[in-house]
Amino acid sequence: MKKIFLHRIPKASSPRPKIGDKKVLFTPRRRRGLMALGLVILVALVLRLDYPGLRSVQRQAVMMLTSREADWTPMLNKWAREGIWQDSFDKQVFQQTYQETMLLPVSGKVHKMYQSEQHPGVDIVTEEGTLVKAALSGEIIPFSNGPSDNAVAVRHSSDRVTIYAGLQNVTVDVGQMVPQGKVLGVAKNMVHFEMRIKNVPTDPLPYLSVSDTL
C-alpha cells in the first residue's frame, strides 16, 4: 500500500509594507481642501473681532471676498507676517486702548487708500459744500498745504495730529480749541485726510469704525 504524503501548503503571507508603499492620508487634494477650510475659518474669525488694529485687515478681507478677480496672495502674506501670530496687531491694540475712536471727518466714499510715502492719507469723495468736521477734539495749529489749497491741522495730543486738505473754505482759527465733531470748513468735492503720529504719516482708517469706512 502506497503511503500518501500530504504537504502543507504554506499560507500566502502579505508582503511587508515598504516605505514607499505606505498609504497616503493627506493627498494633495485633501491638503488643498483642509487649507481652504482653514482659510474660511480664519477669515470668519478675523471679521468677527472688534480690535482697532484689525480694522484695516477686515476691510481688505471684505474687498477680497466681494471681488471675483481678487488675488489673495499679497493679503495672506501680510497676515502671516503681521497678524496671524498676534505680533504687530496686538502691539497696535494695546497702544490704542487709551485712544477714543475717531469720527469720519466728512460723509462720502473713500476713493484712494493710504499708501505710505506715495499717498500719506486717504481721499474721500463727497458732495461740494459738505461740512468737514474734526475727527477728534484738539487745537488748531498752523499748517500750510500751498497757496491754492485750504487746509486745517488739529493737534489732539503731544504726538498725534490730523490734517484736512482740499477745503473750499475754513471756519476755524489757529489756536482755537475744537471738540470732536466741530465743523472745520466746507468741502469741495474731495477731502484729503491724514493722520500723523510723532510726525510720521499713519493710516487713519484703522482708527475709524469699520462701519464708517466700508
C-alpha positions as CSV (number, residue, x, y, z in Angstrom):
1,M,0.0,0.0,0.0
2,K,1.4,3.3,-1.0
3,K,1.8,6.0,1.5
4,I,0.4,9.3,0.6
5,F,2.2,12.3,1.9
6,L,0.3,15.5,2.2
7,H,2.3,18.5,2.0
8,R,1.0,21.5,3.9
9,I,0.7,24.5,1.6
10,P,2.1,27.5,3.3
11,K,-0.3,30.4,3.7
12,A,0.5,33.3,1.5
13,S,2.0,36.0,3.7
14,S,1.3,39.5,3.0
15,P,4.3,41.4,1.8
16,R,6.0,43.7,4.2
17,P,5.0,47.3,3.5
18,K,7.7,49.3,2.1
19,I,8.3,52.9,3.0
20,G,7.2,53.9,-0.5
21,D,4.0,51.8,-0.3
22,K,2.6,53.5,2.8
23,K,-1.0,54.7,2.4
24,V,-1.0,58.4,1.9
25,L,-3.5,60.0,4.3
26,F,-3.2,63.6,3.0
27,T,-3.3,63.6,-0.7
28,P,-2.7,66.9,-2.5
29,R,-6.5,67.3,-3.0
30,R,-7.1,66.7,0.7
31,R,-4.4,69.1,1.7
32,R,-5.9,71.8,-0.5
33,G,-9.3,71.1,1.0
34,L,-8.0,71.5,4.5
35,M,-6.2,74.6,3.7
36,A,-9.3,76.1,2.1
37,L,-11.4,75.2,5.2
38,G,-8.8,76.7,7.5
39,L,-8.8,79.9,5.4
40,V,-12.6,80.2,5.6
41,I,-12.4,79.7,9.4
42,L,-9.6,82.3,9.7
43,V,-11.4,84.9,7.7
44,A,-14.6,84.4,9.7
45,L,-12.7,84.8,12.9
46,V,-10.9,88.0,11.7
47,L,-14.2,89.6,10.6
48,R,-15.8,88.9,14.0
49,L,-13.0,90.5,16.1
50,D,-13.5,94.1,17.2
51,Y,-9.9,95.2,17.6
52,P,-8.9,98.6,16.2
53,G,-5.7,97.1,14.9
54,L,-7.6,94.6,12.8
55,R,-9.9,97.0,11.0
56,S,-7.5,97.5,8.1
57,V,-7.3,93.8,7.5
58,Q,-11.1,93.5,7.9
59,R,-11.7,96.0,5.2
60,Q,-9.2,94.2,2.9
61,A,-10.9,90.8,3.6
62,V,-14.4,92.3,2.7
63,M,-13.0,93.7,-0.5
64,M,-11.3,90.4,-1.4
65,L,-14.5,88.4,-0.7
66,T,-16.6,90.6,-2.8
67,S,-14.2,90.8,-5.8
68,R,-14.2,87.9,-8.4
69,E,-10.7,88.9,-9.6
70,A,-9.1,89.3,-6.2
71,D,-5.7,87.9,-5.7
72,W,-5.4,86.6,-2.1
73,T,-1.7,86.1,-2.1
74,P,-0.5,89.6,-1.0
75,M,-3.1,89.7,1.8
76,L,-2.3,86.3,3.1
77,N,1.4,87.0,3.1
78,K,0.7,90.2,5.1
79,W,-1.5,88.3,7.6
80,A,1.2,85.7,8.0
81,R,3.8,88.4,8.6
82,E,1.8,90.7,10.9
83,G,-1.4,89.3,12.2
84,I,-1.8,85.6,12.3
85,W,0.7,85.1,15.1
86,Q,-0.5,88.0,17.2
87,D,2.6,90.2,16.7
88,S,2.2,93.7,15.5
89,F,-1.6,93.7,15.7
90,D,-1.5,93.0,19.5
91,K,1.0,95.8,20.0
92,Q,-1.2,98.2,18.0
93,V,-4.3,97.2,20.0
94,F,-2.5,97.8,23.3
95,Q,-1.2,101.2,22.1
96,Q,-4.7,102.3,21.1
97,T,-6.7,101.2,24.2
98,Y,-6.5,104.7,25.7
99,Q,-7.4,106.5,22.5
100,E,-11.0,107.4,21.6
101,T,-12.4,106.3,18.3
102,M,-12.1,109.0,15.5
103,L,-15.1,110.2,13.6
104,L,-15.1,110.1,9.8
105,P,-14.3,113.8,9.0
106,V,-16.7,114.1,6.1
107,S,-19.5,111.9,4.7
108,G,-18.6,110.3,1.4
109,K,-16.7,107.4,0.0
110,V,-13.0,106.5,0.3
111,H,-11.7,107.0,-3.2
112,K,-8.0,106.4,-2.6
113,M,-6.4,104.5,0.2
114,Y,-3.3,105.2,2.3
115,Q,-0.1,104.2,0.6
116,S,2.7,105.2,2.9
117,E,5.0,107.7,1.4
118,Q,3.3,107.6,-2.1
119,H,0.0,108.8,-0.6
120,P,0.2,109.5,3.1
121,G,-3.5,109.7,3.7
122,V,-6.9,108.9,2.3
123,D,-9.0,110.7,-0.2
124,I,-12.7,110.9,0.5
125,V,-15.1,111.8,-2.4
126,T,-18.0,113.9,-1.2
127,E,-20.5,116.4,-2.5
128,E,-19.5,120.1,-2.8
129,G,-20.5,122.1,0.2
130,T,-20.4,119.1,2.7
131,L,-19.3,120.1,6.2
132,V,-15.9,118.8,7.3
133,K,-15.6,118.0,11.0
134,A,-12.8,117.3,13.5
135,A,-12.2,113.6,13.9
136,L,-11.1,114.2,17.5
137,S,-11.0,117.2,19.9
138,G,-7.9,119.3,19.9
139,E,-6.3,122.6,19.0
140,I,-6.0,124.2,15.6
141,I,-2.3,124.6,14.7
142,P,-0.6,126.4,11.8
143,F,-0.3,124.4,8.6
144,S,0.4,125.2,5.0
145,N,-0.5,123.0,2.1
146,G,0.2,125.5,-0.6
147,P,-1.3,128.8,-1.5
148,S,-4.1,127.3,-3.7
149,D,-5.4,124.8,-1.1
150,N,-7.2,125.5,2.1
151,A,-6.2,123.0,4.8
152,V,-6.6,122.6,8.6
153,A,-4.4,120.8,11.1
154,V,-5.6,119.7,14.5
155,R,-3.3,118.6,17.3
156,H,-5.1,116.1,19.5
157,S,-2.2,115.2,21.8
158,S,1.5,115.6,22.2
159,D,2.2,113.1,19.4
160,R,-0.9,113.0,17.2
161,V,-2.2,115.4,14.5
162,T,-4.9,115.1,11.9
163,I,-4.9,117.1,8.6
164,Y,-7.9,118.0,6.4
165,A,-6.9,119.3,3.0
166,G,-8.9,120.3,-0.1
167,L,-11.4,122.5,1.6
168,Q,-13.4,125.2,-0.1
169,N,-13.2,127.4,2.9
170,V,-12.0,127.2,6.6
171,T,-14.2,128.2,9.5
172,V,-11.8,127.9,12.4
173,D,-8.7,129.9,13.5
174,V,-5.2,128.9,14.6
175,G,-5.1,128.5,18.4
176,Q,-8.8,127.6,18.7
177,M,-9.8,124.6,20.7
178,V,-12.3,122.4,19.0
179,P,-14.4,119.5,20.3
180,Q,-14.8,116.3,18.4
181,G,-17.3,116.8,15.5
182,K,-16.7,120.6,15.3
183,V,-17.1,122.0,11.8
184,L,-13.7,122.9,10.4
185,G,-14.8,124.1,7.0
186,V,-16.6,123.2,3.8
187,A,-15.5,120.6,1.3
188,K,-15.1,121.0,-2.5
189,N,-15.7,117.5,-3.9
190,M,-12.9,115.6,-2.3
191,V,-11.2,115.8,1.1
192,H,-7.7,114.6,1.7
193,F,-7.5,113.3,5.3
194,E,-4.1,112.5,7.1
195,M,-3.0,111.4,10.5
196,R,0.5,111.8,11.8
197,I,1.8,110.1,15.0
198,K,5.1,111.6,16.2
199,N,5.2,113.4,12.8
200,V,5.1,110.1,11.0
201,P,2.3,109.6,8.4
202,T,0.0,106.8,9.6
203,D,-3.0,105.1,8.0
204,P,-6.0,106.7,9.7
205,L,-8.6,104.1,8.7
206,P,-7.8,101.6,11.4
207,Y,-8.6,104.3,14.0
208,L,-12.1,104.8,12.5
209,S,-15.0,102.4,13.0
210,V,-15.4,99.7,10.2
211,S,-19.0,100.7,9.5
212,D,-17.9,104.3,8.8
213,T,-15.4,103.3,6.1
214,L,-16.8,100.3,4.2
